[in-house]
Amino acid sequence: MKAKILVVGGGIGGLVAAYRLLQKKYAVTLVEKNSELGGLLGAFKIGGTYLEKSYHHIFKTDKYIIELIKELGLEKKLKWHEAKTAIYYKKKIYPFAGAIDLLKFEPLNLIDKLRLGFVKIYLEKENNWKKFENVLAYEWMKKWCGNNAYKVIWEPLLRGKFGKEYKKVSMAWMWARIHTRANSSEKGKEYLGYLDGGFQQIIDELKRRILKLGGKIELNTNLPPRELGTSLEEGRLKDFNRIISSAPLEKVDYLGAVTMVFTSKQNLSRYYWHNINDDKSPFLALIQHTNLEDKKKYGNKHVYYLGTYLPHNHRYFKFGDKIVEKEFFSYLKKILPNFNEEKVLKKWVFKFKYAQHVVDVGYRRRIEKYRHGKGKIIYMNFAQIYPEDRGINYAVREGERVSKLFEN
Ligand SMILES: Cc1cc2nc3c(=O)[nH]c(=O)nc-3n(C[C@H](O)[C@H](O)[C@H](O)COP(=O)(O)OP(=O)(O)OC[C@H]3O[C@@H](n4cnc5c(N)ncnc54)[C@H](O)[C@@H]3O)c2cc1C
């Protein structure tokens, strides 16, 4: 009989690992600490349609998730939409989706724009990311893009994603963010992929196939926190030959994420994605989801997200949802003066504790010990994805990688 394997975590990565191992005829049990599968990609329903609790789209370069979508028979639902991106800066919203928008972008002068353009081309063409590993992103971007472009474009991005930790972030992370997206444009336009009816359909289909192949799924089961290592021979863990864990890693610093979703009859913007480049804003991005997916799917209502990344000790994690609603809406009125809170139909706040790892200088050494694939426990947390920015594509790649460590 083939080995018994325990998969810890029912996010997309753990589900892919479990599915592949069942295909190889291993006996697989998957445990998930929450009451639902999906992890960071988890969803709820609006008007009968799944919506991710945190905004999600994919890029044309995301080949692992695109292949999985095809394999699961969901290909027809994958729709590509021209990215309608904008930047909010000093009380104005500017389109920011390509070279023409950059040329028209008022907050930067011509020299800034040329430098920005050259840096982007250089990072897109440069393949050797290792030379950026020990370089600080904020210093490098400031040096090569110039202080103005750094302050207007890059510092808000770094601050938004990493909060107070932003000065620690490695240039390898920034390289990956720009480099991997280089080929997702066609004729100067970027396209974003969304699964018509929600990415949760991937989670549902993986679950269905896992159960059909005889796999076991246990929800509300928190198997031991963090490292797992301490009690490997105790309790029920001793019943398994190998353990694959997508639980958070001990040696890594994580930020949490807070998102607020709301529906309204008001059509607030022409754009899908708005970077809020303003350090006073309590959220870093405003997303009008119904500029990507048709509002008919959600009972003819517009769907919006406001989202941010925050340290675990932030007050938003300590107190209830009301404070998030109050502060987010109050700032939204400054960004979109025509926004009327009274026209909000419904709102939801979601909090994720382990949402983004801080990719600092020397990060590769920090995660090295988790990557060996030997011993009883195999790690596949999203924080091991490096230098790429974590995303569902790479979670699928991790699931495929760990399953390949097992014989056919
Ligand atoms: C705000 C936000 C926006 C995002 N937008 C995008 C996007 O647009 N495009 C994109 O590609 N990606 C996006 N991502 C990232 C993407 O969601 C993740 O990279 C991906 O879902 C990670 O999958 P995973 O399975 O590796 O990890 P997770 O989804 O974190 O799954 C891990 C699972 O393990 C469970 N678990 C942890 N510890 C234990 C334990 N001890 N016992 C049992 N269970 C445990 C957790 O509850 C969780 O369900 C976004 C993430 C966030 C937070």
The ligand as an ORCA input file, in Angstrom:
! r2SCAN-3c Opt
* xyz 0 1
  C      -5.829     40.960     -0.419
  C      -5.267     39.881     -1.308
  C      -5.384     39.995     -2.685
  C      -4.844     39.021     -3.523
  N      -4.971     39.164     -4.877
  C      -4.473     38.227     -5.699
  C      -4.634     38.328     -7.103
  O      -5.251     39.266     -7.616
  N      -4.100     37.360     -7.892
  C      -3.424     36.294     -7.362
  O      -2.940     35.429     -8.121
  N      -3.245     36.163     -6.028
  C      -3.745     37.098     -5.191
  N      -3.594     36.964     -3.829
  C      -2.763     35.868     -3.316
  C      -3.453     34.528     -3.336
  O      -4.727     34.601     -2.733
  C      -2.585     33.527     -2.559
  O      -1.271     33.559     -3.066
  C      -3.083     32.088     -2.658
  O      -4.481     31.999     -2.488
  C      -2.345     31.270     -1.605
  O      -2.797     29.935     -1.596
  P      -2.148     28.903     -0.583
  O      -2.903     27.653     -0.673
  O      -0.681     28.843     -0.835
  O      -2.267     29.573      0.847
  P      -3.554     29.945      1.709
  O      -4.654     30.406      0.826
  O      -3.055     30.840      2.785
  O      -3.998     28.534      2.323
  C      -3.438     28.006      3.476
  C      -4.556     27.330      4.240
  O      -4.003     26.644      5.355
  C      -4.864     26.793      6.449
  N      -4.056     26.567      7.649
  C      -3.022     27.310      8.086
  N      -2.495     26.772      9.213
  C      -3.202     25.640      9.466
  C      -3.117     24.650     10.474
  N      -2.207     24.712     11.433
  N      -4.003     23.610     10.429
  C      -4.943     23.548      9.459
  N      -5.052     24.469      8.472
  C      -4.196     25.500      8.471
  C      -5.383     28.206      6.303
  O      -6.591     28.395      7.020
  C      -5.571     28.307      4.787
  O      -6.870     27.915      4.396
  C      -4.153     37.906     -2.963
  C      -4.068     37.770     -1.576
  C      -4.615     38.736     -0.746
  C      -4.513     38.587      0.737
*
